[in-house]
């Protein structure tokens, strides 16, 4: 049975609360909707176009990355740019992208502890 993206976000918030993130960071849901169903999850360091393309081809519902796709506010979404292509591809395939960056670094048992 599929869980909504929101349920996975709640689990991630317990593991690495977004309140722990550095002020300049942008963790959380990068692309998608909280009500999208999740049956399959992939984890990656970066939401690179090749990673997102492979996830879409495999029918993955949620990609959890360490580094965020969107770090600074976007001025435009141009599908010919790498970030724009990722956003377009993810949306077309209903692939949600979630990041846990500095909050995962600092969390107990997180990246810095490893």
Secondary structure, DSSP 8 states (H G I E B T S, - for coil): --EEHHHHHHHHHHHS-GGGS-TT---EEEES-TTSEES-EEEESS--HHHHHHHHHTT-SEEEESS-S-SS--S---TTSHHHHHHHHHHHTT-EEEE--HHHHHSTTSTTT-
